[in-house]
Amino acid sequence: MPKEIDKVGSVSQSRYEQIVSELRDVVEQQTRGQFTIGDRALEIEPIREPGGHNAAAPEWSVTTTLTRLAEDIGLKFSTVKSARWTSSRWPADRRQTGVSYTVHRILAYIENDQERFDAILTPPGGKARWTPDDASRRVGNRVETPVTPKEKITAIHTLAQDDQVAAAVTSDFLKRPEVTTKVTTVDKARVVEEFTRDEQLATTAATNLLRRPDVAFKAMSDDTARFQVNHAQVERSRQARDHFEDTSPVAPAVKKIDRTVEFLDLVTACHSFVAAAGRTVPSLRDRTLSEDEAGIVHQNVAKVRATLDWIETAVDTGKVDMDDELARMLRGE
């Protein structure tokens, strides 16, 4: 079986090389043509130093002159203006045969003259010739065919400048598990915060997250989060109770029962304490507590005594607020 000849597209390798050679001649002619346009525009309107004076009448300003020239030769003003500037950056003896006009125009952005003239003589990475993308990389411009991760990211940012496009791209990316796993924890948390600025969305997200036992457990290890949850539970119960008392026809009867239940709960608590003490204290007969044990008991007796005083005040006056000292004592501070 005959060996298959390498092809480039629909042509053989040899024919492809002939086409490349032919088109390089065409590109060379175009380069000379572009520089000719720039040279003639530069001859009509030389580049002046900042603050330079143009003795011509106002209507023959640089813009007016170049606009007229562009119209007379059938080109855009921007094309003539760019060609004029490029020619000013490349004196005739510094232009390189075999290097396209596009590469000359891109490398023209190198500010230092000698650096610019040296750069065009040394293609990057040992290559035989410059490409437009190589030239763009040299001057820090965006490339047409991104290769490195940084170039690809820049291309994505450029294409996603519109907010609607950016939102659609972000949504698509976040659907890919392999993408989300590479996002840092800090960035993930920031994204969640941004997405949940709306209270309704935040409520839905928090509810769904707290349904996961491991998440709820870790969240409750944060003192502020635990306090906010407890506060929310108490506040929700108070609002529900207030709503019931304001709207339900049976609220007065229930309120009376609640007061009876609260009275029974208080009596039961006192009785339970007395009964427990009655069982425990006799067991201390003939036993001497250590200094540390005695100290702990005395501390708890002080708490009990303060609590009893609080109960008496609540019963006599109906005021259930505790002072700061009692609050600290009951918290063990």
Buried (B, 14 or more C-beta within 10 A) or exposed (E): EEEEEEEEEEEEEEEBEEEEEEEEEEBBEBBEEBBEBBBBBBEBBEEEEEEEEEEEEEEEEBEBBBBBBBEEEEBEBEBBBBBBBBBBBBEEEEBBEEBBBBBBBBBBBBEEEEEBBEBBEEBEEEEEEBBBBBBBBBBEBEBEEBEEEEBEEBBEEEEBEEEEEBEEBEEEEEEEEEEEEEEEEEEEEEBEEEEBEEEEEBEEBBEEEBEEEEEEEEBEEEEEBEEEBEEEEEEEEEEEBEEEEEEEEEBEEEBEEEEEEEEEEEEEEEEEEEEEEEEEEEEEEEEEEEEEEEEEEEEEEEBEEBBEEBBEBBEEEEEEEBEEEBEEBEEEE
